[in-house]
């Protein structure tokens, strides 16, 4: 068993250039030795656990949906709104909720203090995250973000006679 304390976990701070999206994360699974984004077959844990803090007025991530990942949230402090394609749901300390795959969501801090969430997510072998507002995709465990280019058939670009681009 590996015993740790929250005060020993390094904070990962992420902020978009405009400051609209901001999070501070305590990546608990990684602190216990799980490699980042590694599925169990590559030494990861069967689930990822983190403490996420969203500052007042900020949003955690752009609206996104996972293809295989389930996320379970417990609101530990503060208040905010979970926004999905179905609307906005107010949340506050003591609330807990689940986000299943294929349901676009993000979380806004509408309060005057940090919104703090404990998040537990399954750690499947691979996950594809889609960002509907930008048309971007993110794949794990490769950690690649891209926009898709539609092809007319399976063999397009395979013979090198059609340019990708």
Secondary structure, 3 states (H helix, E strand, C coil): CCCCCHHHCCEEEEECCCCCEEEEEEEHHHHCCCCCCCCHHHCCCCEEEEEEEECCCCECCCCEEECCCCEEEEEEECEEEEEECCEEEEEECCCEEEECCCCCEEEEECCCCCEEEEEEEECCCCEEEEECCCCEEEEECCCEEEECCCCCCCCCCCCCCCCCC
